[in-house]
Every structure is written in structure tokens, then in C-alpha cells.
Amino acid sequence: MSPAPPPSRPRSDEFDSDDETRRRMSRIRRRDTRPEQALRRALHARGWRYFVDRPVRGVSRCRPDLLFPRLGVAVFVDGCFWHFCPPHTHLPRANAAYWQAKLLANRQRDARHDDELARAGWRVVRVWEHEPLETALAAVETVLVAARVDLARRRGPAERGRADGPTPARPRRAR
């Protein structure tokens, strides 16, 4: 039995909205959302350094929210609406068929990106925007620490201290 064909991708001309809806939707951020910023601040405070919204070479149109290139870790902070979060899914009543196809296409794209990243040797962490910060932070740090340990094993004893993980704080100079 073959899998069901994916829903056809909605075209922009199929979406009929009023000017107010169009203005409201255009103000939704693609990056720098509150949950993403909170996670970034917490990781930075713990000594982790990363790139923000950076494309991954060799992976088509994939821009993780946080990228740890030396460790090979890509982190996505998914919004409940745009990524069709199961416990918080609600479809707008207006243009319901359009939104169902659009949001399912977003989920399929996420799965495709995860697969492409995994095949390219990346570890992918996805956290939902509704997750408590400590839960999201623990999920990300667990993968980062495991990646750092793997990197240290591959590098050998001469270069073990060079991974881009937390480094001990340096004493500040007196002014």
C-alpha cells in the first residue's frame, strides 16, 4: 500500500483576506520571537555560543533558529500555530481549507529539513514555544553536551578543549 499523496501546496492567490488580516499577518516575526530570545539568553548565560538564523551549507533553504556548527547541532524553536502543534492546533474558520493545507505543508517541510540535516550529519533539536524555558534549555543542552563529548572523542587528547561549548569564565580586569 503506497502512502497517501501529500496535500497540494496552497497558492498565494487562493488566500482571500481583508486588509486588516493581511496587516496583522505581515507583522508576525520569522525570527527573534520571545521564546527564541529567552532560550538564546539562557544558553548564552551558560556559556554556549551559536549563530542565529544562519543557513546550513548543503541543506536546501534550511535556516535553524540557533546553529552550533562545530558541534553539528541545529536548534529550532517552533511556534504552535505555524508548525501545527498537536495540543494547541486550531484552524482559523476563514479559509479553513487553505490553512489546513498550508500548516500541513509546514509540518512536512519541517520533517524534510530534519531528514536532510540528519543525512548531512547534524543533530536536530526542536522545541515548542509553549515549553517552559527550563525544559527547552535541558533538551538543547543534553544534545549539545553529547555532541561535545563526541567531538572530543573524534579529535583526540591534543584538541579536546577546543569545542565551542561553555568555557570557564575569565576573571575581569580591574579598571
Disulfide bonds with the S-S distance in Angstrom:
none
